[in-house]
C-alpha cells in the first residue's frame, strides 16, 4: 500500500476548489437581512405534574412555549419552542435516569413566577419576559441581558432569528466582570472562553490545532458563577461568550427550538460531575491501555514495525501498543480521493496472515490497534454489498451520499441497526483474530444534504454521527474482549463514555504543542478523562530534537501516551539525548502506573478528568483562571511543560500549600504564587502536592500484560489532608488511605499480595522503631500488605 502524502500542498487545488474547511462564524445578533423575534411577556402559565409551562407572546405577536422542569436535585431543564413541541426525553447523548425527577416549588406573585429547585430560585418575570437565577446565598448568578443601545436590546433573552423560512432559536445572558467561562469541547483556541466565539460543528481540522476547527466540539459551557449550560441538540450551534458585547453571552442553534440543561453547583469540579451524570462516565479501560502507544503515519509493513519493536525492547523503553494506520489494507485512497477509507481488505503482502501477525506481536508483549473509518471506497466489494443492502447514507435524491467537500466515498449508516451490526461484524472478525483496539478516525464529513435511515438529515446528524460511530466501535471491542478501549479522534455530547481519545492532527510547532494542551484542558470539562495527543506533532516538517524532547516529556505525562506523526517518532531518530529522555520518562510513567490507575478509577466513578486545569482544583485563587501552560496529572502531580525553544527555566504557578520537586523532594515551593524554576532539557518541571499519596512500582515492567508487579513504593508527602486511592489491578482492587493530623499519620492498605516500601519525603519521625533512612534522609518502612496494613505513625514536624 502506498503511503499517503499528508504534506501535499496541491490538496487545495485538487479537492477544495470553491470550498473551504473553515466554519461560518458571523455574529448572532444585529445581522442585516435577518429579523429577530423575541419573547416579551408571559401570556399564560400552568403547573402540570411538577413542571412549569408558559405560553409566551413574542415581539411580532406570535406565540411560543416555554417550560421548566427538574431533572436532578441540581439540574433544571429549560425548553423553548413554537408550534407543537418536538423534544425527545431519550437520546443517544444522554444516559437513562433511574431516579424520579425532583418536584419544583412554584409560587406566583404580581410580577413573576418563582421556581425553586433545592436552595436555588429561578425567577421568571412576566413582562418584560426575563430570567433571574439566585444561588442558595441569594447571589444573582444567571440573568437575562437587558442592556439596550439606541433602543435596541443588545441581545434579547429568548427568541428566533428568521430569514426565508429559517427559524433559529437563541438565548442570551448577562456576563459579570468576575465570571469566567470554560468548556465547548476540545477547542484549541483560548482556554478561558471570555471574549471568544465558537462554532459547534465537528470538523476534520486538516492539520490545524490553532483555530476554532475542532474534532470534539461540544455545546456546553461552564461558568465560575456556579452554573453550566448544555444545549441538547445535534444541530450546528454558535456561541458568543462576550465576543460581541463584552457583557453578554449568547448561543444560537440551527433549529426552531432550545432544549437546555442548566446545571447548578458552586464549583467547576462539581459542574463537571453533573455533566457526566447526565451524559455518562468514561468506561474503565484495560490496564495495558495506560502504557505507551507507538505509531507512525504510517508503518509501511510488518518488517519495519518489527524492527521498531525489537529496538524498543533492546533499549529498555516500556511500550504496550502498536497502532497501524491504513497500510494494513491493500490499497490507500488519500492521494486519489482526498480522504482515507476502510474496506477491511487485509494487506497480506505487507503484514502476513493476520493471526500470525497479531500473535507474533502479542508474544513480544504488544497489543495492536488498527486504524479504521466508516467510509467505503466505491471500488470495494464492501461498498457494493452495503449499497445493495441499503446500509449506506443516502443523498437528497435517493442516491448514495458522498462526503463533505464532494469527496467520493460511501458512509455506513449507523442509524440502521442492520447496517451497524453488519459493520461491527468486520470489526469483531479482526478482534477475534487478535486485534485489541481500533483507531476511530474521521466520521466528521457528513454533508448537510445527506439522508439517514432514521429519516434525519445530514444537517442534524453531522455532529451526532461521530458519537454513534464511536459507540459502534466501542461496543464491538467490549463484546469480544470484555473490556473496551478505542483511540478516538471525534466526539460529541456523551462520547466520553468511550475511551480513549487524542487531539487529532496537531501541527509540528511549538505553538501546535501548546495548542494541544489547550485542547486537552478544554476537553477536561466535558469528561474526556482518557485524553492524549500525538507526541512530536502530526503534520509538518520533522520536529527538531528539542521540540521532540519537550513534547515527549509532555506526552509521557499525559493521561494516555502515544508517539505518532507523518515522519518517524521513535526516539533514536532524534539522537542520544532524546533516546535517554524518552527512556527515563517512559519508565517514570510505568513506575507511576498504580497512581495512574487510581486516577482512572476516579474518572470512571466520578467523571473526573485525569488531565486537570489548575482552575479545576484551585478555583478562586487569584490569577489561576486563565493558566493554560501547566496542568495537574490527576489530583496531586503538577506538570509544567516547556513550550519555548531554548528555554532552560520557566515560571510556574504554585497554588496554595507546599509543593515538592518530584525528583528532589527536599526542594519545595509554597503557594499561592509564581516561581521561576529550572527546566534543563532533560527534565520537565514536575511537582507533588502536599498531602499526596503516590504509589509506584518498585520495578518497572516493559509492558503491562500478565501479573502486576508485587513490590511497590508509596510516598506520603506533608499535609494535613486525607487521601483515598482505589487502584484497579488485575483480579481486584487495592485501596490505600492516609489521614494526617495532630502529629500523626494513619496509613492503611487493603489486603493485597504486595510488599510495600513506605517513604515519607520531608517528614521527621517522633519514633524510629523499624524505620530505615535513605542516603537522602527520607524515612523508609518495609511493610507486608498480604493481610492488610493499619499503621499509626508519630511525626514531630
SULHU-V838079 format. One record per pair of residues at least 6 apart in sequence whose ideal C-beta (glycine too) atoms are under 6 Angstrom apart, sorted by the first residue. I is the first residue (numbers start at 1). J is the second residue. D is the distance in Angstrom with one decimal. If there is no record, write none. Layout:
BEGIN
i->I j->J d->D
i->I j->J d->D
END
This chain:
BEGIN
i->1 j->327 d->4.6
i->1 j->332 d->4.9
i->1 j->347 d->5.6
i->2 j->332 d->5.1
i->4 j->332 d->5.6
i->4 j->334 d->3.4
i->4 j->335 d->5.9
i->5 j->335 d->5.8
i->6 j->539 d->5.6
i->6 j->566 d->4.8
i->15 j->338 d->3.8
i->19 j->405 d->5.2
i->21 j->206 d->5.3
i->23 j->199 d->4.1
i->23 j->201 d->5.4
i->25 j->197 d->5.6
i->25 j->199 d->5.0
i->27 j->244 d->5.1
i->28 j->238 d->5.8
i->28 j->240 d->5.7
i->28 j->250 d->5.3
i->28 j->252 d->4.7
i->29 j->155 d->5.5
i->34 j->161 d->5.3
i->34 j->163 d->4.8
i->35 j->162 d->4.8
i->36 j->159 d->6.0
i->36 j->161 d->5.7
i->37 j->58 d->4.8
i->37 j->59 d->5.5
i->37 j->60 d->4.8
i->37 j->159 d->5.5
i->37 j->160 d->5.0
i->38 j->59 d->5.5
i->38 j->156 d->3.3
i->38 j->159 d->3.1
i->39 j->56 d->4.3
i->39 j->58 d->5.8
i->39 j->129 d->4.4
i->39 j->158 d->4.6
i->40 j->57 d->5.9
i->40 j->59 d->5.3
i->40 j->128 d->5.7
i->40 j->129 d->5.8
i->41 j->57 d->5.2
i->41 j->127 d->3.7
i->41 j->129 d->5.4
i->42 j->54 d->4.9
i->42 j->126 d->4.6
i->43 j->55 d->4.6
i->43 j->57 d->4.9
i->44 j->55 d->4.0
i->45 j->54 d->4.6
i->46 j->53 d->5.0
i->47 j->106 d->5.3
i->50 j->103 d->4.5
i->50 j->104 d->5.6
i->51 j->67 d->5.9
i->51 j->69 d->4.2
i->52 j->68 d->4.3
i->52 j->106 d->5.7
i->52 j->115 d->5.6
i->53 j->67 d->4.9
i->54 j->66 d->4.5
i->56 j->64 d->4.5
i->56 j->66 d->5.3
i->58 j->64 d->5.7
i->64 j->82 d->5.0
i->65 j->81 d->5.0
i->66 j->80 d->5.2
i->67 j->79 d->4.8
i->68 j->78 d->5.7
i->68 j->115 d->5.5
i->69 j->77 d->5.0
i->70 j->101 d->5.1
i->70 j->102 d->4.3
i->70 j->104 d->5.2
i->70 j->117 d->5.2
i->71 j->77 d->5.1
i->71 j->101 d->5.9
i->73 j->102 d->5.1
i->73 j->118 d->5.3
i->74 j->264 d->4.9
i->74 j->265 d->5.8
i->74 j->274 d->5.7
i->75 j->261 d->5.8
i->75 j->263 d->5.3
i->76 j->117 d->5.8
i->76 j->262 d->4.4
i->77 j->261 d->5.7
i->78 j->260 d->4.5
i->78 j->262 d->5.9
i->79 j->87 d->5.8
i->79 j->259 d->5.4
i->80 j->158 d->5.1
i->80 j->258 d->4.4
i->81 j->257 d->4.1
i->82 j->256 d->5.8
i->87 j->259 d->5.4
i->93 j->493 d->3.9
i->93 j->494 d->4.4
i->94 j->278 d->5.9
i->95 j->280 d->4.5
i->104 j->115 d->5.4
i->105 j->116 d->3.6
i->106 j->115 d->5.5
i->107 j->114 d->4.6
i->112 j->123 d->4.8
i->112 j->124 d->5.9
i->112 j->125 d->4.6
i->113 j->124 d->4.5
i->114 j->121 d->5.9
i->114 j->123 d->5.7
i->115 j->122 d->4.4
i->119 j->136 d->3.5
i->120 j->264 d->5.3
i->121 j->134 d->4.4
i->122 j->133 d->5.2
i->123 j->132 d->4.2
i->130 j->144 d->3.8
i->130 j->157 d->5.4
i->131 j->144 d->5.0
i->132 j->143 d->4.5
i->133 j->141 d->5.5
i->133 j->142 d->3.9
i->135 j->141 d->5.0
i->135 j->226 d->5.7
i->141 j->225 d->4.2
i->141 j->226 d->5.0
i->141 j->227 d->6.0
i->142 j->173 d->5.9
i->142 j->227 d->5.3
i->143 j->174 d->5.1
i->144 j->157 d->3.7
i->145 j->154 d->6.0
i->145 j->155 d->4.6
i->145 j->172 d->4.7
i->145 j->174 d->4.9
i->145 j->248 d->4.9
i->147 j->154 d->4.5
i->154 j->245 d->4.9
i->154 j->248 d->5.5
i->155 j->172 d->3.5
i->155 j->248 d->4.6
i->155 j->250 d->5.0
i->157 j->172 d->6.0
i->158 j->171 d->5.8
i->159 j->170 d->5.8
i->160 j->167 d->4.8
i->160 j->169 d->5.7
i->161 j->168 d->4.8
i->167 j->256 d->3.9
i->168 j->252 d->5.4
i->168 j->254 d->5.4
i->169 j->253 d->5.8
i->169 j->256 d->5.8
i->169 j->257 d->5.5
i->169 j->258 d->4.6
i->170 j->252 d->4.0
i->171 j->251 d->5.6
i->171 j->258 d->6.0
i->172 j->248 d->5.9
i->172 j->250 d->4.0
i->173 j->249 d->5.1
i->175 j->242 d->5.3
i->175 j->247 d->5.4
i->175 j->249 d->5.1
i->179 j->223 d->5.4
i->179 j->224 d->5.7
i->179 j->225 d->4.8
i->180 j->192 d->5.5
i->180 j->224 d->4.5
i->180 j->625 d->4.6
i->181 j->193 d->4.2
i->181 j->194 d->5.7
i->181 j->221 d->5.8
i->181 j->223 d->5.5
i->181 j->241 d->5.1
i->182 j->222 d->4.8
i->182 j->525 d->5.2
i->183 j->220 d->5.1
i->183 j->221 d->4.9
i->183 j->222 d->4.7
i->183 j->525 d->4.4
i->184 j->198 d->4.9
i->185 j->214 d->6.0
i->185 j->216 d->4.7
i->185 j->217 d->4.5
i->185 j->218 d->3.3
i->185 j->526 d->5.6
i->186 j->214 d->5.7
i->186 j->216 d->3.8
i->186 j->519 d->4.5
i->186 j->522 d->5.9
i->186 j->523 d->4.0
i->187 j->214 d->5.5
i->187 j->522 d->4.7
i->188 j->209 d->4.3
i->188 j->210 d->5.8
i->188 j->515 d->4.3
i->188 j->518 d->5.5
i->188 j->519 d->4.6
i->189 j->212 d->5.7
i->190 j->196 d->5.1
i->191 j->518 d->5.0
i->191 j->521 d->5.2
i->191 j->628 d->3.8
i->192 j->625 d->5.6
i->192 j->626 d->4.4
i->193 j->241 d->4.6
i->194 j->241 d->5.9
i->194 j->242 d->5.0
i->195 j->242 d->5.0
i->195 j->243 d->5.7
i->196 j->241 d->5.4
i->196 j->243 d->5.8
i->197 j->240 d->5.2
i->197 j->243 d->4.2
i->198 j->212 d->5.8
i->198 j->239 d->4.6
i->199 j->238 d->5.8
i->200 j->217 d->4.4
i->200 j->219 d->4.6
i->200 j->237 d->4.5
i->201 j->236 d->4.8
i->202 j->444 d->4.2
i->202 j->463 d->5.3
i->202 j->466 d->5.3
i->202 j->490 d->5.6
i->203 j->213 d->4.8
i->203 j->444 d->5.8
i->204 j->444 d->5.4
i->205 j->213 d->4.1
i->205 j->504 d->6.0
i->207 j->505 d->4.6
i->207 j->539 d->3.7
i->209 j->506 d->4.7
i->209 j->507 d->5.9
i->209 j->512 d->5.7
i->209 j->515 d->4.4
i->210 j->511 d->5.9
i->210 j->515 d->4.8
i->215 j->489 d->5.2
i->215 j->490 d->4.9
i->215 j->504 d->4.7
i->216 j->491 d->3.9
i->218 j->493 d->5.8
i->218 j->526 d->4.7
i->219 j->231 d->3.9
i->219 j->237 d->5.0
i->220 j->230 d->4.1
i->221 j->229 d->5.2
i->222 j->228 d->4.4
i->222 j->268 d->5.6
i->222 j->271 d->5.0
i->222 j->525 d->5.5
i->226 j->266 d->5.0
i->227 j->264 d->5.8
i->228 j->263 d->3.9
i->228 j->271 d->4.2
i->229 j->262 d->5.9
i->230 j->261 d->4.4
i->231 j->237 d->5.6
i->232 j->259 d->4.3
i->233 j->253 d->5.2
i->234 j->460 d->5.4
i->234 j->463 d->4.8
i->234 j->464 d->3.8
i->235 j->253 d->5.3
i->235 j->254 d->4.6
i->235 j->255 d->4.7
i->235 j->460 d->5.7
i->236 j->254 d->4.8
i->237 j->251 d->5.9
i->237 j->253 d->4.3
i->238 j->252 d->4.9
i->239 j->251 d->4.9
i->240 j->250 d->4.7
i->241 j->249 d->5.1
i->263 j->271 d->5.4
i->263 j->274 d->4.2
i->265 j->271 d->5.0
i->265 j->274 d->5.9
i->267 j->619 d->5.6
i->268 j->616 d->5.7
i->268 j->619 d->5.6
i->269 j->616 d->5.7
i->272 j->525 d->5.5
i->273 j->606 d->5.8
i->273 j->607 d->5.4
i->276 j->527 d->4.4
i->276 j->607 d->2.8
i->279 j->493 d->5.6
i->279 j->494 d->4.3
i->280 j->494 d->5.3
i->280 j->497 d->3.9
i->281 j->604 d->5.7
i->281 j->607 d->4.8
i->282 j->496 d->5.3
i->282 j->499 d->4.8
i->282 j->529 d->4.7
i->282 j->530 d->6.0
i->282 j->603 d->5.3
i->282 j->604 d->5.6
i->283 j->484 d->5.7
i->283 j->499 d->6.0
i->284 j->604 d->4.0
i->285 j->485 d->4.2
i->285 j->499 d->4.9
i->286 j->483 d->4.9
i->286 j->485 d->5.8
i->287 j->704 d->5.1
i->288 j->320 d->4.6
i->288 j->367 d->5.9
i->288 j->704 d->4.4
i->288 j->705 d->5.8
i->289 j->485 d->4.5
i->290 j->596 d->5.3
i->291 j->320 d->3.1
i->291 j->704 d->4.9
i->292 j->319 d->4.5
i->292 j->561 d->5.2
i->292 j->586 d->5.5
i->293 j->321 d->4.2
i->293 j->323 d->5.7
i->293 j->562 d->3.7
i->294 j->319 d->5.5
i->294 j->322 d->5.5
i->294 j->563 d->5.4
i->295 j->323 d->3.7
i->295 j->562 d->5.9
i->295 j->564 d->4.1
i->296 j->568 d->5.9
i->297 j->325 d->5.2
i->297 j->566 d->5.0
i->298 j->325 d->3.3
i->298 j->327 d->4.6
i->299 j->305 d->4.3
i->300 j->327 d->5.8
i->301 j->350 d->4.0
i->302 j->351 d->4.6
i->302 j->352 d->5.8
i->308 j->570 d->5.7
i->309 j->364 d->5.6
i->312 j->319 d->4.9
i->317 j->583 d->5.1
i->317 j->586 d->5.2
i->318 j->586 d->5.0
i->318 j->590 d->4.5
i->318 j->702 d->5.2
i->320 j->703 d->4.9
i->320 j->704 d->5.5
i->321 j->367 d->4.8
i->321 j->369 d->5.7
i->322 j->366 d->5.4
i->322 j->368 d->5.7
i->323 j->369 d->4.3
i->323 j->439 d->5.6
i->324 j->370 d->5.6
i->325 j->371 d->4.5
i->326 j->332 d->5.7
i->326 j->340 d->5.0
i->326 j->371 d->5.4
i->328 j->347 d->5.7
i->328 j->351 d->5.9
i->328 j->370 d->5.7
i->329 j->345 d->5.2
i->329 j->347 d->5.6
i->330 j->345 d->4.6
i->330 j->347 d->4.9
i->333 j->340 d->5.9
i->333 j->341 d->5.0
i->333 j->377 d->5.6
i->334 j->340 d->4.9
i->337 j->407 d->5.7
i->337 j->408 d->5.3
i->338 j->407 d->4.9
i->339 j->407 d->5.1
i->341 j->375 d->4.3
i->341 j->377 d->4.5
i->341 j->409 d->5.0
i->342 j->372 d->4.8
i->342 j->373 d->5.0
i->343 j->377 d->5.6
i->343 j->380 d->3.8
i->343 j->382 d->5.0
i->344 j->426 d->4.7
i->346 j->354 d->5.6
i->351 j->357 d->5.1
i->354 j->433 d->4.7
i->355 j->433 d->5.2
i->358 j->368 d->5.7
i->358 j->434 d->2.5
i->361 j->368 d->5.7
i->365 j->703 d->3.7
i->365 j->705 d->5.8
i->367 j->436 d->3.8
i->368 j->435 d->5.5
i->368 j->436 d->5.8
i->369 j->437 d->4.2
i->369 j->439 d->5.5
i->369 j->487 d->5.6
i->370 j->435 d->5.3
i->370 j->438 d->5.6
i->371 j->439 d->4.4
i->371 j->441 d->6.0
i->372 j->438 d->4.9
i->373 j->441 d->4.9
i->373 j->442 d->4.0
i->374 j->412 d->4.6
i->374 j->443 d->5.5
i->374 j->469 d->5.4
i->375 j->409 d->4.0
i->376 j->382 d->5.3
i->376 j->383 d->4.1
i->376 j->386 d->6.0
i->376 j->410 d->4.2
i->377 j->409 d->6.0
i->383 j->410 d->5.1
i->386 j->392 d->5.1
i->387 j->400 d->6.0
i->391 j->413 d->6.0
i->391 j->419 d->3.6
i->391 j->422 d->5.9
i->392 j->400 d->5.3
i->392 j->410 d->4.4
i->393 j->401 d->4.5
i->393 j->411 d->4.2
i->393 j->413 d->4.8
i->393 j->450 d->5.0
i->393 j->452 d->5.9
i->394 j->401 d->5.7
i->394 j->451 d->4.5
i->395 j->401 d->4.3
i->396 j->449 d->4.6
i->400 j->410 d->5.6
i->401 j->411 d->6.0
i->401 j->450 d->4.3
i->402 j->408 d->5.1
i->403 j->409 d->5.7
i->403 j->445 d->4.1
i->404 j->445 d->4.2
i->404 j->447 d->5.0
i->412 j->419 d->5.9
i->412 j->423 d->5.0
i->413 j->419 d->4.9
i->413 j->452 d->5.8
i->413 j->453 d->4.9
i->414 j->420 d->4.9
i->414 j->468 d->4.2
i->414 j->472 d->5.3
i->415 j->452 d->4.8
i->415 j->453 d->4.6
i->415 j->454 d->4.0
i->416 j->453 d->3.7
i->420 j->472 d->5.5
i->424 j->476 d->4.4
i->427 j->476 d->4.2
i->428 j->476 d->5.4
i->428 j->480 d->5.4
i->431 j->480 d->4.0
i->437 j->485 d->5.1
i->437 j->486 d->5.9
i->438 j->473 d->5.3
i->438 j->486 d->5.6
i->439 j->487 d->4.4
i->440 j->470 d->5.5
i->440 j->473 d->5.2
i->440 j->486 d->4.9
i->440 j->488 d->4.3
i->441 j->489 d->5.2
i->443 j->466 d->4.5
i->443 j->469 d->4.3
i->443 j->490 d->5.1
i->444 j->466 d->5.6
i->444 j->490 d->5.0
i->446 j->458 d->4.7
i->446 j->461 d->6.0
i->446 j->462 d->4.4
i->446 j->465 d->5.0
i->447 j->458 d->5.0
i->448 j->458 d->4.9
i->448 j->459 d->4.2
i->449 j->458 d->6.0
i->450 j->458 d->3.1
i->452 j->461 d->5.3
i->463 j->492 d->5.0
i->466 j->490 d->3.6
i->466 j->492 d->5.7
i->467 j->492 d->4.3
i->467 j->495 d->4.9
i->470 j->488 d->5.2
i->470 j->495 d->5.2
i->470 j->498 d->4.6
i->473 j->486 d->5.3
i->474 j->484 d->4.8
i->474 j->486 d->5.3
i->474 j->498 d->3.9
i->477 j->484 d->4.5
i->478 j->484 d->3.6
i->486 j->498 d->5.9
i->488 j->501 d->4.5
i->489 j->504 d->5.0
i->496 j->527 d->3.6
i->496 j->528 d->5.1
i->499 j->530 d->3.6
i->500 j->530 d->3.6
i->500 j->560 d->4.7
i->501 j->528 d->5.6
i->501 j->531 d->5.4
i->502 j->532 d->4.5
i->502 j->533 d->5.8
i->503 j->516 d->4.8
i->503 j->519 d->4.9
i->503 j->533 d->4.0
i->505 j->538 d->4.4
i->505 j->539 d->5.2
i->506 j->512 d->4.7
i->506 j->516 d->4.9
i->506 j->533 d->5.9
i->506 j->534 d->5.4
i->506 j->537 d->4.9
i->506 j->538 d->5.1
i->507 j->537 d->5.9
i->507 j->540 d->5.6
i->508 j->537 d->3.4
i->508 j->540 d->3.5
i->508 j->543 d->5.1
i->510 j->643 d->5.7
i->510 j->645 d->5.9
i->512 j->537 d->5.2
i->513 j->551 d->5.3
i->514 j->643 d->4.5
i->516 j->533 d->4.1
i->518 j->628 d->5.2
i->520 j->531 d->5.1
i->520 j->611 d->5.1
i->521 j->613 d->4.6
i->521 j->628 d->5.8
i->523 j->531 d->5.7
i->524 j->609 d->3.7
i->524 j->611 d->5.8
i->524 j->613 d->6.0
i->527 j->607 d->5.1
i->529 j->603 d->3.5
i->529 j->609 d->4.9
i->529 j->610 d->5.2
i->530 j->559 d->5.4
i->530 j->560 d->5.5
i->531 j->559 d->5.3
i->531 j->611 d->5.9
i->532 j->558 d->5.4
i->532 j->560 d->3.7
i->532 j->562 d->5.5
i->534 j->564 d->4.2
i->534 j->565 d->5.9
i->535 j->551 d->5.3
i->535 j->552 d->5.6
i->535 j->555 d->3.3
i->535 j->563 d->4.6
i->536 j->543 d->5.0
i->536 j->548 d->5.2
i->536 j->551 d->5.3
i->536 j->565 d->4.9
i->536 j->569 d->4.6
i->537 j->543 d->5.8
i->538 j->565 d->5.2
i->539 j->566 d->5.7
i->542 j->567 d->4.5
i->545 j->574 d->4.8
i->545 j->575 d->5.5
i->545 j->578 d->5.8
i->548 j->574 d->4.8
i->548 j->578 d->5.7
i->549 j->578 d->5.3
i->549 j->581 d->5.1
i->550 j->642 d->4.9
i->552 j->582 d->5.1
i->553 j->585 d->5.8
i->553 j->684 d->3.8
i->554 j->641 d->4.1
i->555 j->561 d->5.3
i->556 j->585 d->4.1
i->556 j->586 d->5.8
i->556 j->589 d->5.0
i->557 j->633 d->5.6
i->557 j->639 d->4.9
i->559 j->610 d->3.9
i->559 j->611 d->5.3
i->563 j->569 d->4.0
i->571 j->578 d->4.9
i->571 j->579 d->4.6
i->571 j->582 d->3.7
i->572 j->579 d->5.1
i->581 j->682 d->5.7
i->587 j->700 d->4.7
i->590 j->700 d->4.8
i->591 j->696 d->4.6
i->591 j->697 d->5.1
i->591 j->700 d->5.2
i->592 j->696 d->5.7
i->593 j->697 d->6.0
i->594 j->695 d->3.9
i->594 j->727 d->5.1
i->595 j->694 d->5.5
i->595 j->695 d->5.7
i->597 j->727 d->4.9
i->597 j->728 d->5.7
i->598 j->725 d->4.0
i->598 j->727 d->4.9
i->599 j->610 d->4.7
i->599 j->634 d->3.8
i->601 j->726 d->4.7
i->601 j->728 d->5.2
i->602 j->608 d->4.9
i->603 j->610 d->5.9
i->610 j->634 d->5.7
i->611 j->631 d->5.5
i->612 j->632 d->4.1
i->614 j->624 d->5.0
i->614 j->627 d->4.6
i->615 j->624 d->5.1
i->615 j->625 d->5.5
i->617 j->632 d->5.9
i->618 j->624 d->5.2
i->618 j->655 d->4.1
i->621 j->655 d->5.8
i->621 j->672 d->5.1
i->627 j->653 d->5.7
i->629 j->643 d->6.0
i->630 j->640 d->4.2
i->631 j->639 d->5.7
i->632 j->638 d->5.8
i->633 j->639 d->5.3
i->636 j->689 d->4.3
i->636 j->692 d->3.7
i->638 j->687 d->4.3
i->639 j->686 d->5.8
i->640 j->652 d->4.6
i->640 j->685 d->4.0
i->641 j->684 d->5.9
i->642 j->650 d->5.7
i->642 j->679 d->5.1
i->648 j->679 d->5.8
i->648 j->680 d->5.8
i->649 j->676 d->5.7
i->649 j->678 d->5.3
i->649 j->679 d->5.2
i->650 j->679 d->5.1
i->651 j->674 d->5.3
i->651 j->676 d->5.3
i->652 j->675 d->5.9
i->652 j->677 d->5.2
i->652 j->685 d->5.7
i->653 j->674 d->5.4
i->654 j->669 d->4.8
i->654 j->671 d->3.4
i->655 j->671 d->4.9
i->655 j->672 d->5.5
i->656 j->671 d->5.3
i->656 j->672 d->4.9
i->657 j->690 d->4.5
i->658 j->668 d->5.4
i->658 j->670 d->5.4
i->658 j->690 d->4.3
i->659 j->669 d->5.0
i->659 j->687 d->4.3
i->660 j->668 d->4.6
i->660 j->688 d->5.0
i->661 j->667 d->4.1
i->661 j->687 d->5.9
i->662 j->686 d->4.2
i->662 j->688 d->5.6
i->665 j->761 d->3.5
i->665 j->762 d->5.5
i->669 j->675 d->5.0
i->677 j->685 d->5.1
i->679 j->685 d->5.4
i->688 j->717 d->5.4
i->690 j->717 d->5.9
i->690 j->718 d->5.1
i->690 j->719 d->3.4
i->691 j->719 d->2.8
i->691 j->721 d->3.2
i->692 j->717 d->4.5
i->693 j->723 d->3.9
i->693 j->725 d->5.9
i->693 j->736 d->5.9
i->693 j->738 d->5.0
i->694 j->715 d->4.5
i->695 j->712 d->5.6
i->695 j->714 d->4.8
i->696 j->713 d->4.8
i->697 j->709 d->4.4
i->698 j->711 d->4.0
i->698 j->713 d->5.1
i->699 j->709 d->5.4
i->699 j->711 d->5.9
i->708 j->729 d->5.0
i->708 j->730 d->5.9
i->710 j->753 d->5.7
i->710 j->754 d->5.6
i->711 j->755 d->5.3
i->712 j->754 d->5.5
i->712 j->756 d->5.0
i->713 j->757 d->4.8
i->714 j->756 d->5.6
i->714 j->758 d->5.3
i->715 j->759 d->4.8
i->715 j->761 d->5.8
i->716 j->738 d->5.6
i->716 j->760 d->5.3
i->717 j->761 d->5.9
i->718 j->762 d->5.0
i->720 j->740 d->5.3
i->720 j->741 d->5.1
i->722 j->739 d->4.8
i->723 j->738 d->5.1
i->724 j->737 d->4.8
i->725 j->736 d->4.5
i->726 j->733 d->5.5
i->726 j->735 d->5.5
i->727 j->734 d->4.3
i->734 j->752 d->4.7
i->735 j->750 d->4.1
i->736 j->749 d->5.7
i->737 j->748 d->4.5
i->738 j->747 d->5.1
i->739 j->746 d->4.4
i->743 j->795 d->5.9
i->744 j->792 d->5.9
i->744 j->794 d->5.8
i->745 j->793 d->4.3
i->746 j->792 d->5.7
i->747 j->791 d->4.6
i->748 j->790 d->5.4
i->749 j->785 d->4.6
i->749 j->788 d->6.0
i->749 j->789 d->3.9
i->750 j->788 d->5.8
i->751 j->787 d->5.7
i->751 j->788 d->4.2
i->752 j->785 d->5.0
i->753 j->786 d->5.8
i->754 j->785 d->4.3
i->755 j->784 d->5.9
i->756 j->783 d->4.5
i->756 j->785 d->5.4
i->757 j->780 d->5.9
i->757 j->782 d->5.7
i->758 j->781 d->4.6
i->758 j->783 d->5.8
i->759 j->778 d->5.4
i->759 j->780 d->5.4
i->760 j->779 d->4.5
i->761 j->778 d->5.3
i->763 j->779 d->5.8
i->763 j->795 d->5.7
i->764 j->796 d->5.5
i->764 j->797 d->4.4
i->765 j->779 d->5.4
i->766 j->794 d->3.9
i->766 j->796 d->4.3
i->767 j->794 d->5.4
i->771 j->779 d->5.1
i->771 j->781 d->5.1
i->772 j->780 d->4.7
i->773 j->779 d->5.9
i->774 j->780 d->5.9
i->783 j->789 d->5.4
END
